[in-house]
């Protein structure tokens, strides 16, 4: 029985990690959208820099999500 409880805790931790990754993705996409609109509509150069920075972060988070999905599919 003890092994089963430990396994459930690990699964919950993995699920939480996956949800954190998805939340981070949502936040970054929203941030990029806002900053890109400011850049294109109002020609705000600082917003363009922020959008590019967030896009780079998004690339990294997507890579993490890709790894998480691959690990989960191997189970």
GROMACS elastic network, one bead per residue, 0.5 to 0.9 nm:
[ bonds ]
;  ai    aj funct       b0    kb
    1     4     6  0.52544   500
    1     5     6  0.66328   500
    1     6     6  0.89332   500
    2     5     6  0.52677   500
    2     6     6  0.64028   500
    2     7     6  0.87263   500
    3     6     6  0.51748   500
    3     7     6  0.61979   500
    3     8     6  0.87190   500
    4     7     6  0.50827   500
    4     8     6  0.62502   500
    4     9     6  0.87503   500
    5     8     6  0.51199   500
    5     9     6  0.63456   500
    5    10     6  0.87659   500
    6     9     6  0.51491   500
    6    10     6  0.63366   500
    6    11     6  0.86959   500
    7    10     6  0.51313   500
    7    11     6  0.61814   500
    7    12     6  0.86402   500
    8    11     6  0.50349   500
    8    12     6  0.61267   500
    8    13     6  0.85491   500
    9    12     6  0.51263   500
    9    13     6  0.61556   500
    9    14     6  0.86350   500
   10    13     6  0.50386   500
   10    14     6  0.61782   500
   10    15     6  0.85812   500
   11    14     6  0.50605   500
   11    15     6  0.60962   500
   11    16     6  0.85167   500
   12    15     6  0.50049   500
   12    16     6  0.60460   500
   12    17     6  0.85051   500
   13    16     6  0.50348   500
   13    17     6  0.61384   500
   13    18     6  0.86402   500
   14    18     6  0.61932   500
   14    19     6  0.86151   500
   14    68     6  0.87884   500
   15    18     6  0.50244   500
   15    19     6  0.61717   500
   15    20     6  0.85572   500
   16    19     6  0.50463   500
   16    20     6  0.60910   500
   16    21     6  0.86066   500
   17    20     6  0.50348   500
   17    21     6  0.62734   500
   17    22     6  0.87403   500
   17    68     6  0.89169   500
   18    21     6  0.50923   500
   18    22     6  0.63230   500
   18    23     6  0.86588   500
   18    65     6  0.73951   500
   18    68     6  0.71363   500
   18    69     6  0.87028   500
   19    22     6  0.50195   500
   19    23     6  0.60834   500
   19    24     6  0.84804   500
   20    23     6  0.50307   500
   20    24     6  0.60653   500
   20    25     6  0.85633   500
   21    24     6  0.50441   500
   21    25     6  0.62041   500
   21    26     6  0.87320   500
   21    61     6  0.69329   500
   21    62     6  0.84372   500
   21    64     6  0.77280   500
   21    65     6  0.65715   500
   22    26     6  0.62733   500
   22    27     6  0.86705   500
   22    61     6  0.88013   500
   22    65     6  0.78218   500
   23    26     6  0.51158   500
   23    27     6  0.62271   500
   23    28     6  0.86557   500
   24    27     6  0.51167   500
   24    28     6  0.61782   500
   24    29     6  0.86282   500
   24    58     6  0.85320   500
   24    61     6  0.75832   500
   25    28     6  0.52019   500
   25    29     6  0.61309   500
   25    30     6  0.85724   500
   25    58     6  0.66248   500
   25    61     6  0.67736   500
   25    62     6  0.75000   500
   26    29     6  0.52364   500
   26    30     6  0.61754   500
   26    31     6  0.85634   500
   27    30     6  0.52394   500
   27    31     6  0.61381   500
   27    32     6  0.86438   500
   28    32     6  0.60733   500
   28    33     6  0.85242   500
   28    54     6  0.61485   500
   28    55     6  0.75758   500
   28    57     6  0.77244   500
   28    58     6  0.62646   500
   29    32     6  0.50922   500
   29    33     6  0.61167   500
   29    34     6  0.86930   500
   29    54     6  0.80672   500
   29    55     6  0.80428   500
   29    58     6  0.75612   500
   30    33     6  0.50970   500
   30    34     6  0.62862   500
   30    35     6  0.86570   500
   31    34     6  0.52805   500
   31    35     6  0.61642   500
   31    36     6  0.84099   500
   31    50     6  0.85358   500
   31    51     6  0.72669   500
   31    54     6  0.72033   500
   32    35     6  0.52068   500
   32    36     6  0.57603   500
   32    37     6  0.83409   500
   32    47     6  0.89237   500
   32    48     6  0.89878   500
   32    50     6  0.76579   500
   32    52     6  0.78122   500
   32    53     6  0.88075   500
   32    54     6  0.61250   500
   32    55     6  0.67168   500
   33    36     6  0.52164   500
   33    37     6  0.60940   500
   33    38     6  0.86329   500
   33    51     6  0.77611   500
   34    37     6  0.53041   500
   34    38     6  0.63563   500
   34    39     6  0.87350   500
   34    47     6  0.83741   500
   34    51     6  0.82361   500
   35    38     6  0.50534   500
   35    39     6  0.61325   500
   35    40     6  0.86661   500
   35    44     6  0.85526   500
   35    46     6  0.85323   500
   35    48     6  0.63490   500
   35    49     6  0.85310   500
   35    50     6  0.65785   500
   35    51     6  0.53227   500
   36    40     6  0.60494   500
   36    41     6  0.82481   500
   36    47     6  0.66228   500
   36    48     6  0.60978   500
   36    50     6  0.84962   500
   36    51     6  0.58042   500
   36    52     6  0.86476   500
   37    40     6  0.52495   500
   37    41     6  0.56105   500
   37    42     6  0.76696   500
   37    43     6  0.89239   500
   37    47     6  0.84113   500
   37    48     6  0.89149   500
   38    41     6  0.53764   500
   38    42     6  0.52382   500
   38    43     6  0.66218   500
   38    44     6  0.58220   500
   38    45     6  0.85870   500
   38    47     6  0.60752   500
   38    48     6  0.77169   500
   39    42     6  0.56580   500
   39    45     6  0.60451   500
   39    46     6  0.77055   500
   39    47     6  0.53701   500
   39    48     6  0.51298   500
   39    49     6  0.87954   500
   39    51     6  0.84086   500
   40    43     6  0.54205   500
   40    44     6  0.75237   500
   40    48     6  0.81642   500
   41    44     6  0.80201   500
   42    45     6  0.88412   500
   43    46     6  0.89605   500
   43    47     6  0.83708   500
   43    48     6  0.82923   500
   44    47     6  0.54168   500
   44    48     6  0.66509   500
   45    48     6  0.50153   500
   45    49     6  0.64599   500
   45    50     6  0.87798   500
   46    49     6  0.51021   500
   46    50     6  0.62863   500
   46    51     6  0.85971   500
   47    50     6  0.50024   500
   47    51     6  0.60290   500
   47    52     6  0.85878   500
   48    51     6  0.50134   500
   48    52     6  0.62022   500
   48    53     6  0.85805   500
   49    52     6  0.52007   500
   49    53     6  0.61859   500
   49    54     6  0.86215   500
   50    53     6  0.50442   500
   50    54     6  0.60737   500
   50    55     6  0.84576   500
   51    54     6  0.51234   500
   51    55     6  0.60176   500
   51    56     6  0.86301   500
   52    56     6  0.62715   500
   52    57     6  0.87173   500
   53    56     6  0.51810   500
   53    57     6  0.64064   500
   53    58     6  0.86509   500
   54    58     6  0.60209   500
   54    59     6  0.86222   500
   55    59     6  0.63002   500
   55    60     6  0.89016   500
   56    59     6  0.51442   500
   56    60     6  0.67347   500
   56    61     6  0.89531   500
   57    60     6  0.52016   500
   57    61     6  0.63206   500
   57    62     6  0.86251   500
   58    61     6  0.50598   500
   58    62     6  0.60066   500
   58    63     6  0.85161   500
   59    62     6  0.52060   500
   59    63     6  0.63407   500
   59    64     6  0.88733   500
   60    63     6  0.50753   500
   60    64     6  0.64140   500
   60    65     6  0.87623   500
   61    65     6  0.62192   500
   61    66     6  0.85680   500
   62    66     6  0.60778   500
   62    67     6  0.86635   500
   63    67     6  0.63552   500
   63    68     6  0.87033   500
   64    67     6  0.51576   500
   64    68     6  0.62228   500
   64    69     6  0.86669   500
   65    68     6  0.50025   500
   65    69     6  0.61233   500
   65    70     6  0.85267   500
   66    69     6  0.52218   500
   66    70     6  0.61775   500
   66    71     6  0.86685   500
   67    70     6  0.50402   500
   67    71     6  0.60897   500
   67    72     6  0.85328   500
   68    71     6  0.51710   500
   68    72     6  0.61477   500
   68    73     6  0.86047   500
   69    72     6  0.51053   500
   69    73     6  0.61052   500
   69    74     6  0.87533   500
   70    73     6  0.51505   500
   70    74     6  0.64466   500
   71    74     6  0.53458   500
   71    75     6  0.69736   500
   72    75     6  0.55429   500
